[in-house]
């Protein structure tokens, strides 16, 4: 049956000599895989260019429940993301965050709120002229709400250590191996409670950015089964922390 849906490109892999398998998070069906016949051929370079990380698409698709690979009839850009292509910081962020999403978005069902969050975050990333040093931390912290492990925001001077096993802040005397220190916990609490328009009011230095990123990824690994190492992690750390 033919359907119309919006989609967000996660990644693509070559299939056979000339085709692609493209993994897309769709508004109507959740995460899906689509075959793009001829998408890897020399004659179809313009087609393959539609399937870059975080590209926003309008799609006509043939959908059959339970089928591993679906078919595309028509696809076109929903939004033109100019700076996401040409800005090295933005394209690197897109690569990193789509790798995270590829590991945690497994459900083949619609989640309207999650799709809106992703769509709006990508548009912000493309359009903003604000510094982007904290964007990936913001994105990862807010994404936990849709993945089912958003923590209790109960930080206080007493409950000052973040317990990554249980997703809450605990007293220092109750801290264990999977708890963060006081400074990192306080920064993480502020991050979970901030909005995108207030993000750059947070005063976090580059060393702390690296520490908080690693902490968030450890939190994901503890809470999301099968969350493994990220190939793009070293790239994003080099890009944002390379001066220190």
N, C-alpha and C positions, 0 to 999 in steps of 0.2 A: 504494500500500500504506500502511496506517495504522500509525504508530509513536508511541511515547511517548518524550519526551525533555525534559530540562531546558534552559533557554535564558537568555541574558543579553542584554538589550536594548542595542543600540548606538545606533540612531537610527531616525527615521521621516520619511517625506515624503508629502505629499498626492498621491493618485492619482485623477484625475478629480474629479468633484464631491463625492463622499461617501466615498471609500475611501482607505486608507493602504497604502503599501509599508513594511514594517518590516524592518529589518536586525537579525538576531539571531545571536549566537554560541551554537551549540547543543552540547550534550554529545555527541550521537550523530553529527552531520553537519558539524560545524565551522560556518563562517559561511554563513548562508542568508538569502534574502529571501522574505518572506511577504506575500501580499495579505490585507488585512483589509477585507472588503467592508462598507460602511456605517460604518467606524470613524471617519470624519470628520463624520458627520451629527450634528445636534443631539440626535437620539434615542439616539445610541450614545456619549454622552460618557463613560459609565462604562467602556465597552470601550476607548476611546482612552487612558484614564488608566492602563491596564495597560502601556502601551508608552512609559515614560519611561526616560531614560538610567540604565543599571545595574540596572533592575528584574530580579528573578530570577523565572523563570516555570516552571511545569509545563505542558507542551504535548502535545496530540495533533495530529499533523500527517500530511498526505498527502505522501509523498516520492517523487519520480521523479528518478533520476540524470540529470544533464545539463540539467535544467530550470532556467531562470533564476529563475523565481518560483514558489515552492511555496505550498501551501494549508494553512490552519489549520482544524482541526475544533473543538477546545476549547482554551482557555487560561485559566490562573488563576495567582495569585501563589504562588510556592513559599515565599517568606519575606515578611513584612511589614516594610518598611524605613521606619520612622517618621521618624527623624531625617534620613535622606537626602533627604526631601521638604521638611522645614520648616527645616533648618539651611542658611543661605545658603552657608557655606563648603563644606559637604559636597555640596550640589547643584551648586555651581560646579566642584568637583573632578570630580564625575561627568560633567558636560558636557565638560570639558576632556579627561579621560582616554578617554571614549568617542569623541571626535573623533580622538584618536591611534589608538585601536584600529581605527576605521573605515578608516584609511589603511594600517595595517600587517597587518591580518588579512584575507588574501585567499584563503587555501586553503579549499576546500570539502571538508574531510576532518576527521575527529575527531582531537583531541589531548587526551587525558584529563588529562595533567599540566597543560597550559595552562588547561583549563577549571577544574580544582580551584584553581589559583593565582588566577584571576580571581574565582571564586565566594567563596573565603575572604577575598580582599582586600576585596571589596564588603561582606561581612558585618562585617569588622573596621571598615571606614569607617563603617558605619551604627551600630555598637554602641559604639565607643570614645568615651571622654571625654578622651582624651589630646589635646594640641595637634596640629594637623594641618599645620603649616607645612612639614614635610618629607615628608609622605605621597606627594605626586605625584613627588618625586625618587626616593623608595624604589621606588615602583611602576614608574617608567620604567627604573630601573637593573635591577630583577629581571626585568622583561619581556623584556629582551634575551636572556636565557637561552633562552627559548622561541622567539625569532625567529631564532636561529642566529648572533647576533653578540655573545654575552657575551664580554667582554674577558679577556685574561690578567691575573690579579691579581698581577702581578710588581713592584708598586711597591716601591722601596727608596730610600735616600738617593742611590744612584748612578743608578738608573732612575727619575728623578723627574718626567718629563714624559710626559703621556698622548698617545699617537699615535692620533688618531681614524681615520686611514686604515686602520691595521692592528690596532687594538684591543689595544694593549699599551703598557706604559710603557717609555720609552727614555731614554738618556743626554741630558743637556742639549745636548751638542755635536751630537747627531743629530736635534735638534728641527727642525721645519719649520713651514710656515704652518698646517697642520692639527693642530698640537700645542698642548696647554694649558700654561699656566705652572705653576710648581712648586706654588704654594698651591692652585690649583684642582685640580690633579692629585692632590694628597694628600687633599683633601676627597673627590674622586670615588672614590679608592681605598677610603677608609673607608666610603663609602656602599655600594659594591658588596659590601663584606664584612660589613655589619651585618645584624642580624635585626630583625624588626618590633618585638619587645619591647625592643630596645636603641636604637631609632631616635632617641628624644628625648634620649639621652645625648650625641649629636653636637652640638657647639657650632658652629653656623653662623649668622651674622647675616643680616639680610634682604638686604643687598646681595649677599652671597655666594650666597644662595638663588637670586636672579635670575640671577646669572652661571652657576651650575651648571645651572640649568634650560635656559638658552640653549645651554650646552655639550652637554648631553644631547640636545637637539633637533638640534643640528648633527651629532652622532654618528649619530643616527637617519637624517638626511638623507644622510649619506655611505654608510651601510650598507644602507639600505632604498630600493630603486628606486621612484621616484615619490612619495616622502615630501615633501609640499609644505607651504606655510605654513598655520598654524592660525588659524581665525577667533576661537577662544576664548582665544588666548594673551594678548591684551591685557587680557581680563577677569580672568584668573587672576593676572596680574602686578599689576593694580590692586588686587585683593582682598588679596593676601598681601604686597605690597611698598609699598602706598599710604602708609604712615606715614613712609617715608624718601625 
